């Protein structure tokens, strides 16, 4: 397993690059404060503009932290989401 790190400060992912991150992703989890938004991209993929809205900050850059685990993409910080989805049982 290899991990690819990219600095959100020095080399941010912009809104025109974001949809490329979803290639091979079946489940998208986005932390919105205490709320977690789950999108099953295989069952019902939202419109591209809606996906960009979930993934982008108000500055037009990918929200941080963003992590990929298998076919899941986790966006934003929520301790419960991260511990649950990144645990061996998750």
Order of alpha helices (4+ residues) and beta strands (2+ residues): alpha-beta-beta-alpha-beta-beta-alpha
